[in-house]
Amino acid sequence: MATVRIIGTPMDYGANRRGVDMGPSAIRYGGLADELERAGVESVDAGDLFVPRAEERDPDATPPSEGNAKFLREIEDVCSRLADEVAGTIDDGLFPLVLGGDHSVAIGSMNGSARDATLGAIWFDAHADLNTPRTSPSGNVHGMALAAVLGRGVFGDFEWAHAPAVRESSVAYVGLRSIDDRERALVRDSEMTAFTMSDIDERGITAVVEDALEVATTGTDGIHVSLDLDWLDPNAAPGVGTPVRGGVTYREAHSALETVSKRHDRDNVVRSMDVVEVNPILDEANETAGLAAELASSAFGKRIL
């Protein structure tokens, strides 16, 4: 594994609760550097991108041409700069590990990773994040992140959001369990592959992730791994903005990321990763941030034995 460059993106413009802007600091405090060292991975910390406080900005200053999406101007600015950071990191021969922030940071991390490559993606998340401004009930962009990258709806007109090198057929969800009716139809009608919690219950986490890896690596130059901590059950990860009961367990989460790591060790497939939606305000003794650090180390090769 190449040296990991840690890029903090303390953005909460896309969320419905404040607090995830402190996620990068919490994950670092949770022992990220030590965990990566235990995995045998060298890391360098690039610090945090500058993100103005949401309270200083007008969420409706630049509304989309249809529907509702808050803080679009601010999200464009941060994601554009993040995309440059991620692309530059890859050009430098390093591996970009982006710390969110809400899940809209994935727009920037995936655009940067896909700048010079055809990119697949594995989306570890309770939610589909496939709403557009027209379909979103809230206007919160963290629920539109994947739709933005895929250029759905008005996002198709936003060069900073749409990453044409990410094809729907190369995107795999793992662990979906909270999807509204409109999104359910969108997922079913898409070319993406969706593995729900029921699939994990029936088949086991390793088999599901192996299949997801096949989807994401077929016909691509590499994959992006997007890890939303609300993918886990709230008993394991209480410090997230949108907790949903019935998620993966602590052990299943580690097994999933270990499976990703083993595939990378074999085929060098993982190109970039983000870890998002840690909200220390809602956490208990920094438990969720510490878990995020542990899971990142599993993705980079740390094993139980």
PLY file of the C-alpha trace (Angstrom):
ply
format ascii 1.0
element vertex 305
property float x
property float y
property float z
element edge 304
property int vertex1
property int vertex2
end_header
0.00 0.00 0.00
1.24 3.47 -0.90
1.80 6.09 1.75
-1.57 7.43 2.90
-2.20 11.17 2.76
-4.93 12.18 5.22
-7.09 15.06 3.98
-9.54 16.51 6.48
-12.71 18.08 5.10
-14.67 19.54 8.03
-17.82 20.30 6.05
-21.35 20.04 7.42
-23.19 22.03 4.72
-24.87 18.89 3.44
-26.17 17.60 6.78
-29.32 18.30 8.72
-27.48 18.55 12.05
-24.38 20.50 12.96
-21.42 18.62 14.35
-19.96 16.48 11.57
-17.58 19.32 10.80
-15.69 18.13 13.89
-15.45 14.61 12.49
-11.91 14.88 11.06
-10.51 16.08 14.38
-12.40 13.40 16.29
-11.13 10.62 14.01
-7.58 11.84 14.40
-8.05 12.03 18.18
-9.51 8.52 18.00
-6.07 7.24 17.03
-6.05 7.18 13.23
-2.30 7.66 12.81
-1.52 4.96 15.39
-4.02 2.57 13.81
-2.48 3.04 10.38
0.98 2.50 11.84
-0.20 -0.77 13.40
-1.40 -1.79 9.95
2.12 -1.20 8.66
1.10 1.83 6.63
3.01 5.09 6.53
0.82 8.19 6.66
1.20 11.93 6.27
-1.42 14.40 7.40
-2.23 17.23 5.01
-4.40 18.97 7.61
-7.89 20.29 6.93
-9.30 22.19 4.01
-10.64 25.57 5.02
-14.42 25.44 5.35
-16.30 28.58 6.48
-18.83 28.03 9.24
-22.35 27.25 8.03
-23.78 29.83 10.41
-21.96 32.53 8.43
-23.54 31.53 5.13
-26.98 31.68 3.52
-28.13 28.14 2.61
-30.43 29.48 -0.10
-28.05 31.94 -1.76
-27.67 29.85 -4.94
-30.72 27.62 -5.34
-30.78 25.00 -8.12
-32.93 25.55 -11.20
-35.44 23.08 -9.80
-36.16 21.69 -6.36
-34.24 22.37 -3.18
-30.55 21.98 -2.31
-29.00 23.93 0.54
-25.55 25.52 0.52
-24.86 24.65 -3.12
-22.36 27.47 -3.58
-20.39 26.44 -0.50
-20.46 22.74 -1.35
-19.22 23.50 -4.86
-16.31 25.50 -3.46
-15.22 22.87 -0.94
-15.71 19.88 -3.26
-13.83 21.56 -6.09
-10.85 22.18 -3.84
-11.07 18.67 -2.40
-11.13 17.16 -5.90
-7.90 19.02 -6.68
-6.33 17.72 -3.45
-7.33 14.13 -4.17
-6.17 14.25 -7.79
-2.88 15.83 -6.73
-2.38 13.19 -4.06
-2.79 10.41 -6.62
-0.43 12.21 -9.01
2.13 12.30 -6.19
1.94 8.52 -5.85
0.14 8.68 -2.50
-3.21 7.30 -1.41
-5.92 9.87 -0.53
-7.87 9.15 2.66
-10.52 11.83 3.06
-12.02 12.45 6.49
-15.49 14.01 6.55
-17.55 15.88 7.25
-20.94 14.91 5.88
-21.30 12.55 2.94
-21.40 15.32 0.37
-17.59 15.40 0.65
-17.67 12.24 -1.50
-18.58 14.46 -4.45
-15.14 16.01 -4.20
-13.20 12.88 -3.34
-14.74 10.87 -6.20
-14.35 13.65 -8.76
-10.68 13.92 -7.88
-10.15 10.18 -8.01
-11.99 9.89 -11.34
-10.20 12.79 -13.00
-7.82 10.54 -14.95
-9.38 7.12 -14.46
-12.55 5.12 -14.93
-13.76 4.65 -11.37
-15.96 2.10 -9.66
-17.34 2.60 -6.16
-18.47 0.69 -3.11
-20.94 2.67 -1.01
-21.05 1.37 2.58
-24.13 3.19 3.84
-27.56 2.78 5.38
-28.87 5.25 2.80
-28.87 5.36 -0.99
-27.95 9.09 -1.28
-29.61 9.10 -4.69
-32.07 11.96 -4.29
-31.80 15.04 -6.46
-32.92 18.57 -5.60
-36.23 17.75 -7.27
-36.87 14.56 -5.27
-35.21 15.42 -1.95
-37.66 15.99 0.91
-35.08 17.97 2.91
-32.72 19.71 0.50
-29.74 18.25 2.38
-27.04 17.42 -0.13
-25.54 14.57 1.90
-28.59 12.62 0.71
-27.76 13.49 -2.91
-24.02 12.75 -3.01
-24.13 9.73 -5.29
-26.77 11.30 -7.52
-24.44 14.29 -7.93
-21.44 12.18 -8.92
-23.58 10.26 -11.42
-24.90 13.49 -12.94
-28.56 12.84 -12.17
-31.09 15.64 -12.51
-29.68 19.14 -12.38
-26.32 17.75 -11.26
-25.70 16.76 -14.86
-25.13 20.46 -15.57
-22.63 20.92 -12.71
-19.08 20.14 -13.85
-17.87 20.18 -10.24
-20.38 17.48 -9.24
-20.79 15.12 -12.18
-17.95 12.64 -12.71
-18.61 11.03 -16.12
-15.86 8.46 -15.48
-18.03 6.91 -12.73
-20.56 4.64 -14.40
-23.71 3.46 -12.68
-22.98 -0.15 -13.60
-19.75 0.03 -11.59
-21.35 1.22 -8.34
-22.32 -1.22 -5.59
-24.21 -0.43 -2.41
-23.48 -2.57 0.63
-25.86 -2.62 3.61
-28.78 -0.44 2.51
-31.64 -0.37 5.01
-33.22 3.12 5.02
-34.55 4.27 1.64
-37.54 6.52 0.99
-40.14 5.52 -1.59
-38.81 7.80 -4.33
-35.25 6.59 -3.86
-36.38 2.97 -3.86
-37.73 3.42 -7.36
-34.57 5.26 -8.42
-32.33 2.45 -7.17
-34.46 -0.24 -8.80
-34.46 1.59 -12.13
-30.71 2.23 -12.08
-27.82 0.12 -13.34
-26.27 0.01 -9.87
-26.07 -3.15 -7.77
-27.68 -2.91 -4.33
-26.94 -5.29 -1.49
-29.22 -4.66 1.47
-28.89 -5.72 5.09
-31.14 -8.66 4.21
-28.52 -9.85 1.73
-25.88 -9.62 4.44
-28.11 -11.53 6.87
-28.77 -14.26 4.32
-25.35 -14.62 2.70
-22.83 -13.19 5.14
-20.77 -10.04 4.90
-17.73 -11.55 3.16
-19.68 -13.01 0.25
-21.59 -9.76 -0.25
-18.47 -7.59 -0.23
-16.68 -9.94 -2.60
-19.58 -9.60 -5.04
-19.60 -5.83 -4.60
-15.89 -5.76 -5.41
-16.53 -7.68 -8.61
-19.13 -5.10 -9.63
-16.90 -2.14 -8.83
-13.73 -3.50 -10.43
-15.19 -4.80 -13.69
-14.16 -2.51 -16.53
-12.64 0.14 -14.24
-9.14 1.41 -13.49
-9.76 1.33 -9.74
-12.39 1.86 -7.09
-13.40 4.40 -4.50
-14.51 3.18 -1.08
-17.01 5.45 0.67
-17.64 4.55 4.30
-20.53 6.26 6.08
-20.43 5.40 9.77
-24.23 5.22 9.91
-23.76 1.96 7.97
-23.09 0.40 11.35
-25.72 -0.32 13.95
-26.10 2.59 16.42
-25.06 0.26 19.24
-21.62 0.13 17.64
-21.55 3.67 16.19
-23.79 6.04 18.18
-22.11 9.26 17.03
-23.71 9.74 13.61
-26.25 12.27 12.37
-28.78 9.83 10.91
-28.68 6.58 12.93
-30.82 3.67 11.77
-31.29 0.50 13.78
-30.38 -2.82 12.23
-26.97 -2.03 10.78
-23.85 -4.12 10.57
-22.06 -5.17 13.72
-18.58 -4.14 14.82
-17.16 -7.47 13.64
-19.03 -7.44 10.31
-17.71 -3.96 9.56
-14.12 -5.01 10.19
-14.60 -8.15 8.12
-15.97 -6.06 5.23
-13.00 -3.71 5.19
-10.57 -6.61 5.60
-12.13 -8.17 2.51
-11.56 -4.94 0.59
-7.95 -4.90 1.78
-7.30 -8.49 0.72
-8.61 -7.75 -2.77
-6.43 -4.64 -2.95
-3.39 -6.62 -1.85
-4.05 -9.04 -4.69
-5.00 -6.66 -7.51
-4.14 -3.10 -6.38
-7.72 -1.95 -6.98
-8.48 0.69 -4.32
-7.69 4.17 -5.57
-9.22 6.40 -2.87
-11.37 6.31 0.25
-13.47 8.61 2.40
-14.78 8.12 5.93
-17.76 10.33 6.72
-20.61 11.31 9.01
-18.87 11.02 12.40
-20.62 13.48 14.71
-18.73 13.78 18.02
-21.54 15.88 19.54
-23.74 12.80 19.43
-20.98 10.33 20.26
-20.18 8.55 23.51
-16.57 8.92 24.69
-15.42 9.34 21.06
-16.42 5.72 20.44
-17.59 6.23 16.85
-14.53 8.24 15.86
-12.27 5.58 17.34
-14.16 2.94 15.38
-13.75 4.99 12.20
-10.00 4.97 12.79
-10.01 1.22 13.37
-12.04 0.53 10.22
-9.70 2.66 8.14
-6.80 0.57 9.39
-8.66 -2.61 8.45
-9.08 -1.22 4.94
-5.32 -0.72 4.81
-4.40 -4.20 5.98
-4.70 -4.49 9.74
-5.77 -8.02 10.73
-6.90 -9.74 13.90
-4.28 -12.45 13.23
0 1
1 2
2 3
3 4
4 5
5 6
6 7
7 8
8 9
9 10
10 11
11 12
12 13
13 14
14 15
15 16
16 17
17 18
18 19
19 20
20 21
21 22
22 23
23 24
24 25
25 26
26 27
27 28
28 29
29 30
30 31
31 32
32 33
33 34
34 35
35 36
36 37
37 38
38 39
39 40
40 41
41 42
42 43
43 44
44 45
45 46
46 47
47 48
48 49
49 50
50 51
51 52
52 53
53 54
54 55
55 56
56 57
57 58
58 59
59 60
60 61
61 62
62 63
63 64
64 65
65 66
66 67
67 68
68 69
69 70
70 71
71 72
72 73
73 74
74 75
75 76
76 77
77 78
78 79
79 80
80 81
81 82
82 83
83 84
84 85
85 86
86 87
87 88
88 89
89 90
90 91
91 92
92 93
93 94
94 95
95 96
96 97
97 98
98 99
99 100
100 101
101 102
102 103
103 104
104 105
105 106
106 107
107 108
108 109
109 110
110 111
111 112
112 113
113 114
114 115
115 116
116 117
117 118
118 119
119 120
120 121
121 122
122 123
123 124
124 125
125 126
126 127
127 128
128 129
129 130
130 131
131 132
132 133
133 134
134 135
135 136
136 137
137 138
138 139
139 140
140 141
141 142
142 143
143 144
144 145
145 146
146 147
147 148
148 149
149 150
150 151
151 152
152 153
153 154
154 155
155 156
156 157
157 158
158 159
159 160
160 161
161 162
162 163
163 164
164 165
165 166
166 167
167 168
168 169
169 170
170 171
171 172
172 173
173 174
174 175
175 176
176 177
177 178
178 179
179 180
180 181
181 182
182 183
183 184
184 185
185 186
186 187
187 188
188 189
189 190
190 191
191 192
192 193
193 194
194 195
195 196
196 197
197 198
198 199
199 200
200 201
201 202
202 203
203 204
204 205
205 206
206 207
207 208
208 209
209 210
210 211
211 212
212 213
213 214
214 215
215 216
216 217
217 218
218 219
219 220
220 221
221 222
222 223
223 224
224 225
225 226
226 227
227 228
228 229
229 230
230 231
231 232
232 233
233 234
234 235
235 236
236 237
237 238
238 239
239 240
240 241
241 242
242 243
243 244
244 245
245 246
246 247
247 248
248 249
249 250
250 251
251 252
252 253
253 254
254 255
255 256
256 257
257 258
258 259
259 260
260 261
261 262
262 263
263 264
264 265
265 266
266 267
267 268
268 269
269 270
270 271
271 272
272 273
273 274
274 275
275 276
276 277
277 278
278 279
279 280
280 281
281 282
282 283
283 284
284 285
285 286
286 287
287 288
288 289
289 290
290 291
291 292
292 293
293 294
294 295
295 296
296 297
297 298
298 299
299 300
300 301
301 302
302 303
303 304
